[in-house]
Amino acid sequence: MVPVVRQELDSRPQNTALDLLDLGLQVHVVVDACSSRSQVDRLVALARMRQSGAFLSTSEGLILQLVGDAAHPQFKEIQKIIKEPAPDSGLLGFFQGQNPLFR
């Protein structure tokens, strides 16, 4: 698993993800850790990566995947952090089928 986490979804992270996919690697994009100049640019970049085979996830989802389960020695500490409500990322409609890029 190669997480693609960048502050801004300009051409570099998107191209990195596409290049890694071309090499046959699994690419996981942490969508709530990515931004762009505009929400439209962000959604189009995420849609292109998803359509190319990248897995889209959230930071919480990735953390829980890496931790595995409650048997992890740091699980209780991690659970305290992820229980805090996350700020609105503006992506809810993106995953509820309201985005025409994902039909």
Backbone as ProteinMPNN parsed JSONL, in Angstrom:
{"seq_chain_A": "MVPVVRQELDSRPQNTALDLLDLGLQVHVVVDACSSRSQVDRLVALARMRQSGAFLSTSEGLILQLVGDAAHPQFKEIQKIIKEPAPDSGLLGFFQGQNPLFR", "coords_chain_A": {"N_chain_A": [[0.847, -1.165, 0.0], [0.635, 2.158, -0.918], [0.316, 5.108, 0.386], [-1.03, 8.094, -0.886], [-0.564, 11.161, 0.038], [-0.994, 14.436, 0.018], [-0.763, 17.981, 0.312], [-1.945, 19.572, -1.598], [-3.857, 18.993, -4.503], [-2.509, 19.288, -7.106], [-1.046, 18.869, -10.346], [1.117, 17.183, -9.73], [0.714, 15.264, -7.432], [-1.46, 13.856, -8.491], [-0.378, 12.884, -10.878], [1.671, 11.339, -9.776], [0.178, 9.363, -8.442], [-1.092, 8.181, -10.661], [1.148, 7.287, -12.077], [2.18, 5.394, -10.256], [0.077, 3.565, -10.266], [0.3, 2.7, -12.906], [2.61, 1.243, -12.637], [1.684, -0.962, -11.46], [1.122, -0.906, -8.773], [-0.822, -0.724, -5.739], [-2.744, 2.085, -5.0], [-3.614, 4.319, -2.51], [-5.597, 6.99, -1.767], [-5.844, 9.56, 0.482], [-8.534, 11.217, 1.006], [-9.487, 13.319, 2.641], [-7.198, 14.557, 3.296], [-6.34, 15.944, 1.229], [-6.295, 18.763, -0.926], [-7.263, 21.385, -3.18], [-6.99, 24.033, -5.587], [-9.57, 24.737, -6.143], [-12.847, 23.438, -5.327], [-13.981, 22.074, -7.449], [-11.725, 21.374, -9.025], [-10.522, 19.691, -7.192], [-12.427, 17.595, -6.916], [-12.505, 16.62, -9.553], [-9.862, 15.714, -9.885], [-9.751, 13.715, -7.885], [-11.761, 12.029, -8.857], [-10.638, 11.239, -11.306], [-8.388, 9.813, -10.409], [-9.652, 7.769, -8.994], [-11.152, 6.527, -11.027], [-9.069, 5.523, -12.438], [-8.173, 3.512, -10.892], [-7.288, 3.926, -8.284], [-7.661, 3.662, -4.737], [-9.951, 5.324, -2.719], [-9.903, 6.854, 0.408], [-10.482, 7.796, 3.851], [-8.757, 9.744, 6.358], [-9.264, 8.665, 8.876], [-10.202, 6.106, 8.184], [-7.875, 5.051, 6.99], [-6.079, 5.101, 9.158], [-7.341, 3.282, 10.913], [-7.199, 0.999, 9.337], [-4.438, 0.591, 9.247], [-3.89, 0.178, 11.951], [-5.316, -2.114, 12.497], [-6.858, -3.805, 14.575], [-8.606, -3.811, 17.789], [-6.74, -5.062, 19.341], [-4.309, -3.93, 18.989], [-1.521, -2.377, 20.563], [-1.609, 0.403, 20.916], [-4.202, 1.116, 20.496], [-6.288, 2.225, 22.173], [-5.371, 4.845, 22.664], [-5.293, 5.855, 20.064], [-7.97, 5.628, 19.397], [-9.104, 7.61, 21.011], [-8.249, 9.904, 19.694], [-9.426, 9.697, 17.111], [-12.092, 9.807, 17.749], [-12.814, 12.407, 18.038], [-14.816, 14.894, 16.496], [-14.549, 15.323, 13.013], [-13.651, 18.084, 10.902], [-15.861, 19.5, 8.416], [-15.31, 18.243, 5.266], [-16.268, 18.825, 2.809], [-16.828, 16.803, 1.084], [-18.949, 15.058, 1.262], [-21.211, 14.84, -0.502], [-19.887, 13.862, -2.677], [-19.474, 11.184, -2.15], [-22.041, 10.286, -1.88], [-23.299, 9.763, -4.213], [-24.116, 12.04, -5.521], [-22.456, 13.323, -7.158], [-21.826, 13.899, -10.459], [-19.555, 12.911, -11.679], [-19.091, 10.388, -10.816], [-20.927, 8.565, -11.699]], "CA_chain_A": [[0.0, 0.0, 0.0], [1.398, 3.395, -1.0], [-0.621, 6.222, 0.568], [-0.716, 9.358, -1.547], [-1.067, 12.228, 0.888], [-0.385, 15.721, -0.331], [-1.594, 19.095, 0.757], [-2.691, 20.13, -2.712], [-3.991, 18.076, -5.63], [-2.151, 19.829, -8.407], [-0.733, 17.774, -11.256], [2.131, 16.262, -9.204], [0.193, 14.085, -6.733], [-2.301, 13.087, -9.393], [0.523, 12.154, -11.771], [2.342, 10.323, -8.965], [-0.781, 8.269, -8.254], [-1.279, 7.506, -11.951], [2.406, 6.585, -12.374], [2.253, 4.22, -9.385], [-0.897, 2.609, -10.782], [0.897, 2.131, -14.122], [3.632, 0.273, -12.212], [1.004, -2.114, -10.885], [1.0, -0.772, -7.32], [-2.085, -0.217, -5.206], [-2.627, 3.47, -4.54], [-4.684, 4.758, -1.624], [-5.59, 8.444, -1.645], [-6.551, 10.0, 1.688], [-9.249, 12.344, 0.408], [-9.622, 14.459, 3.549], [-5.872, 15.154, 3.464], [-6.026, 16.552, -0.071], [-7.057, 19.952, -1.296], [-6.914, 21.923, -4.48], [-7.303, 25.445, -5.714], [-11.03, 24.839, -6.076], [-13.518, 22.166, -5.048], [-14.158, 21.388, -8.732], [-10.442, 20.754, -9.351], [-10.323, 18.595, -6.229], [-13.308, 16.484, -7.258], [-12.092, 16.046, -10.83], [-8.622, 14.966, -9.653], [-10.096, 12.499, -7.146], [-12.514, 11.165, -9.765], [-9.704, 10.654, -12.276], [-7.584, 8.799, -9.728], [-10.532, 6.627, -8.682], [-11.463, 5.853, -12.285], [-7.838, 4.864, -12.888], [-7.926, 2.358, -10.035], [-6.855, 4.273, -6.928], [-8.642, 3.52, -3.67], [-10.152, 6.561, -1.976], [-10.165, 6.577, 1.806], [-10.36, 8.948, 4.751], [-7.653, 9.58, 7.299], [-9.701, 7.723, 9.912], [-10.208, 4.777, 7.584], [-6.494, 4.598, 6.819], [-5.524, 4.839, 10.492], [-7.915, 2.028, 11.42], [-6.66, -0.092, 8.527], [-3.058, 0.363, 9.664], [-3.901, -0.333, 13.321], [-5.814, -3.481, 12.422], [-7.997, -4.037, 15.457], [-8.468, -3.347, 19.172], [-5.61, -5.735, 19.987], [-3.104, -3.102, 18.819], [-1.17, -1.797, 21.864], [-1.929, 1.833, 20.982], [-5.572, 1.313, 20.023], [-7.063, 3.126, 23.046], [-4.903, 6.218, 22.418], [-5.727, 6.223, 18.71], [-9.422, 5.756, 19.448], [-9.395, 8.931, 21.589], [-7.995, 10.916, 18.67], [-10.379, 9.638, 16.001], [-13.451, 10.063, 18.227], [-13.076, 13.835, 17.876], [-15.486, 15.129, 15.218], [-13.708, 15.899, 11.965], [-14.276, 19.221, 10.221], [-16.499, 19.174, 7.14], [-14.333, 18.252, 4.173], [-16.935, 19.183, 1.569], [-16.824, 15.631, 0.2], [-20.052, 14.144, 1.54], [-21.957, 14.617, -1.734], [-18.995, 13.11, -3.548], [-19.645, 9.775, -1.853], [-23.454, 9.941, -1.799], [-23.829, 9.611, -5.556], [-24.597, 13.302, -6.045], [-21.443, 13.86, -8.045], [-21.978, 13.261, -11.77], [-18.298, 12.299, -12.114], [-19.021, 9.017, -10.322], [-22.088, 7.767, -12.15]], "C_chain_A": [[0.897, 1.234, 0.0], [0.419, 4.548, -0.82], [-0.131, 7.46, -0.167], [-1.373, 10.446, -0.717], [-0.309, 13.485, 0.526], [-1.327, 16.819, 0.129], [-2.45, 19.608, -0.382], [-2.688, 19.173, -3.891], [-3.709, 18.788, -6.95], [-1.746, 18.656, -9.277], [0.252, 16.77, -10.661], [1.55, 15.069, -8.46], [-0.669, 13.215, -7.64], [-1.418, 12.271, -10.337], [1.275, 11.073, -11.019], [1.43, 9.121, -8.783], [-0.942, 7.488, -9.549], [-0.03, 6.722, -12.345], [2.528, 5.31, -11.543], [1.266, 3.142, -9.829], [-0.361, 1.927, -12.038], [1.965, 1.09, -13.795], [3.012, -0.968, -11.561], [0.847, -2.058, -9.379], [-0.417, -0.346, -6.942], [-1.842, 1.185, -4.675], [-3.859, 3.8, -3.711], [-4.542, 6.258, -1.435], [-6.435, 8.823, -0.433], [-7.244, 11.32, 1.334], [-9.373, 13.548, 1.345], [-8.265, 15.067, 3.91], [-5.432, 15.847, 2.176], [-6.88, 17.792, -0.292], [-6.63, 20.369, -2.688], [-7.303, 23.388, -4.493], [-8.806, 25.679, -5.63], [-11.617, 23.455, -5.799], [-13.723, 21.376, -6.345], [-12.861, 20.68, -9.124], [-10.177, 19.544, -8.457], [-11.146, 17.375, -6.617], [-12.908, 15.816, -8.569], [-10.82, 15.213, -10.658], [-8.905, 13.665, -8.92], [-10.851, 11.514, -8.038], [-11.577, 10.483, -10.757], [-8.865, 9.554, -11.628], [-8.418, 7.553, -9.426], [-10.835, 5.83, -9.951], [-10.253, 5.1, -12.834], [-7.448, 3.696, -11.998], [-7.433, 2.655, -8.634], [-8.011, 4.051, -5.952], [-8.734, 4.846, -2.934], [-10.543, 6.198, -0.553], [-10.114, 7.879, 2.59], [-9.182, 8.703, 5.684], [-8.034, 8.595, 8.396], [-9.695, 6.295, 9.383], [-8.805, 4.21, 7.421], [-5.857, 4.256, 8.162], [-6.034, 3.502, 11.027], [-7.414, 0.824, 10.63], [-5.237, -0.432, 8.96], [-2.972, -0.238, 11.069], [-4.366, -1.789, 13.342], [-7.043, -3.711, 13.27], [-7.677, -3.565, 16.874], [-7.321, -4.019, 19.91], [-4.312, -4.937, 19.855], [-2.79, -2.406, 20.144], [-1.52, -0.314, 22.007], [-3.385, 2.137, 20.623], [-6.359, 2.32, 20.865], [-6.668, 4.587, 22.815], [-5.374, 6.71, 21.057], [-7.228, 6.457, 18.695], [-9.833, 7.118, 20.016], [-9.251, 10.025, 20.532], [-9.077, 10.885, 17.593], [-11.828, 9.826, 16.438], [-13.818, 11.55, 18.113], [-13.753, 14.073, 16.535], [-14.546, 15.815, 14.221], [-14.412, 17.1, 11.35], [-14.871, 18.769, 8.883], [-15.485, 19.315, 6.011], [-14.95, 18.682, 2.854], [-17.057, 18.014, 0.606], [-18.026, 14.717, 0.375], [-20.853, 13.832, 0.278], [-21.189, 13.78, -2.735], [-19.207, 11.613, -3.37], [-21.102, 9.352, -1.762], [-24.09, 9.854, -3.181], [-24.367, 10.902, -6.153], [-23.619, 13.908, -7.028], [-21.547, 13.15, -9.389], [-20.695, 12.593, -12.271], [-18.224, 10.83, -11.732], [-20.227, 8.175, -10.71], [-21.672, 6.804, -13.204]], "O_chain_A": [[1.809, 1.344, 0.819], [-0.249, 4.935, -1.779], [1.04, 7.827, -0.077], [-2.59, 10.629, -0.764], [0.904, 13.563, 0.721], [-2.526, 16.605, 0.308], [-3.579, 20.041, -0.153], [-1.652, 18.608, -4.24], [-4.584, 18.874, -7.811], [-2.091, 17.521, -8.95], [0.23, 15.603, -11.05], [1.863, 13.935, -8.822], [-0.617, 11.988, -7.568], [-1.685, 11.092, -10.568], [1.5, 9.992, -11.564], [1.864, 7.982, -8.952], [-0.931, 6.257, -9.532], [-0.132, 5.62, -12.884], [2.93, 4.267, -12.058], [1.574, 1.951, -9.777], [-0.543, 0.723, -12.221], [2.2, 0.166, -14.575], [3.716, -1.897, -11.167], [0.477, -3.056, -8.762], [-1.116, 0.304, -7.719], [-0.853, 1.437, -3.986], [-4.992, 3.593, -4.143], [-3.499, 6.743, -0.998], [-7.604, 8.448, -0.339], [-6.632, 12.387, 1.359], [-9.364, 14.687, 0.879], [-8.19, 15.982, 4.73], [-4.287, 16.283, 2.056], [-8.042, 17.846, 0.111], [-5.74, 19.768, -3.289], [-7.87, 23.909, -3.533], [-9.256, 26.699, -5.108], [-10.961, 22.435, -6.01], [-13.647, 20.147, -6.34], [-12.889, 19.513, -9.514], [-9.676, 18.514, -8.908], [-10.633, 16.256, -6.645], [-12.963, 14.592, -8.688], [-10.713, 14.125, -11.224], [-8.364, 12.621, -9.283], [-10.608, 10.309, -7.982], [-11.709, 9.288, -11.019], [-8.654, 8.494, -12.218], [-7.948, 6.426, -9.583], [-10.779, 4.6, -9.944], [-10.401, 4.152, -13.605], [-6.503, 2.968, -12.304], [-7.182, 1.729, -7.863], [-9.179, 4.228, -6.297], [-7.714, 5.428, -2.565], [-11.403, 5.346, -0.332], [-9.75, 8.927, 2.058], [-8.676, 7.585, 5.781], [-7.21, 7.776, 8.804], [-9.231, 5.38, 10.063], [-8.571, 3.03, 7.681], [-5.174, 3.24, 8.289], [-5.258, 2.69, 11.531], [-7.226, -0.253, 11.194], [-4.87, -1.605, 9.033], [-2.097, -1.057, 11.349], [-3.86, -2.596, 14.122], [-8.153, -3.802, 12.747], [-6.616, -2.993, 17.126], [-6.963, -3.585, 21.004], [-3.328, -5.234, 20.532], [-3.702, -1.891, 20.791], [-1.706, 0.166, 23.125], [-3.751, 3.301, 20.464], [-7.032, 3.187, 20.308], [-7.529, 5.465, 22.773], [-5.805, 7.855, 20.92], [-7.704, 7.389, 18.047], [-10.805, 7.714, 19.551], [-10.048, 10.962, 20.489], [-9.59, 11.934, 17.203], [-12.707, 9.988, 15.592], [-14.998, 11.902, 18.094], [-13.319, 13.517, 15.526], [-13.843, 16.767, 14.562], [-15.641, 17.13, 11.284], [-14.432, 17.777, 8.3], [-14.882, 20.372, 5.827], [-14.232, 18.883, 1.875], [-17.36, 18.213, -0.571], [-18.115, 13.693, -0.301], [-21.146, 12.665, 0.015], [-21.782, 13.07, -3.547], [-19.129, 10.856, -4.338], [-21.381, 8.166, -1.582], [-25.316, 9.871, -3.293], [-25.016, 10.864, -7.198], [-23.93, 14.912, -7.669], [-21.377, 11.933, -9.459], [-20.748, 11.787, -13.199], [-17.39, 10.095, -12.261], [-20.495, 7.155, -10.075], [-22.5, 6.046, -13.71]]}, "name": "protein", "num_of_chains": 1, "seq": "MVPVVRQELDSRPQNTALDLLDLGLQVHVVVDACSSRSQVDRLVALARMRQSGAFLSTSEGLILQLVGDAAHPQFKEIQKIIKEPAPDSGLLGFFQGQNPLFR"}
